[in-house]
């Protein structure tokens, strides 16, 4: 089954083409600067011989023009991987927010589109762009089934004690204000990989997704029971530019005493805080260089970042009543050995004992970095959200005519 995975942003489109059940992509790409001069398409073709990269700079006025260009690349007589667009049977779309309406992957129809549109206020930066990607793909891949995979869906198994806020009842029942959680596609993928590695159907796993955005999830037997992001993606861990958990009184102080308006507060907490606010850098590689150069503020920020993860780790181990595996994933989680060391330091009471040599060894596949006698497995698992989306589409439609 040829499944084309699309992740549509406000000015970008990421894509991969899979031929399921094979987990290896046939090609992938990124369109940047849509709507601006000198848009860029980076298109990669994977074969047994070598990886071929095609890069083009051109003006793409909108997403439809961008995806039309991708269609031409896919079917190009020399570098194409399919002969015509009809060979793509399914287009899988990443949709950030599914609210309480979508606990599972859904075939897109008018009712699904109407519901996604209703959820725009819950994810104003993401859902409109995701929706645009759906509408454009429907025009270009007219014979394909369109499928939506929701970031929030994985966390719909959380119990009320985990997703409710202590607000008046009507704020939940009438306004839908509750914990939704995000990065669900990533948490689901790595938790399943960890369960397979443990070879235990009953398991207790904490997944730690560390990129520019950061979140954690407590997963019992494949189901999310708690997660660090909440109503939006601002709460929880310290992130690249987001503050993570903060006393709401700070917001009132900024508005009432310092004259900030709501948009300025929003910009501060989402775009100017986190590691950027603490150090002047949002990229952990730059922060590591600053620490090596003796920057004490950067070193403190690193400690703060790890400390917040440790707090959630202890809480989630309590929620799960034990722990079988701790999983690090995403850009920072997979590549920053120092962060993993700081998180796992003095955690032997939980059964977490890091092997320093294994922790320093890079790898592109799942690896175990705990000491042999440790009760808890510490795993580094590269996330693959696009493959997870493709696999969910395949599982949904494998028995259907596509």
Secondary structure, 3 states (H helix, E strand, C coil): CEEEEEEECCCCEEEEEEECCCCCEEEEEEEECCCCCCEEEEEEEECCCCEEEEEEEECCCCHHHHHHHHHHHHCCCCCCCCCCHHHCCEEEEEECCCCCCCCCCEECCHHHHHHHHHHHHHCCCCHHHHHHHHHHHHHHCCCCEEEEEECCHHHHHCCHHHHCCCCCHHHHHCCCCCCCCCCHHHHHHHHHHHHHHHCCCCCEEEEEEECCCEEEEEEECCEEEEECCCCCCCCCCCCCCCCCCCCHHHHHHHHHCCCCCHHHHHHHHHHCCHHHHHHCCCCHHHHHHHHHCCCHHHHHHHHHHHHHHHHHHHHHHHHHCCCCEEEEEHHHHHHCHHHHHHHHCCCHHHCCCECHHHHHCCCCCCEECECCCCCCEEEECCCCHHHHHHHHHHHHHCCCCC
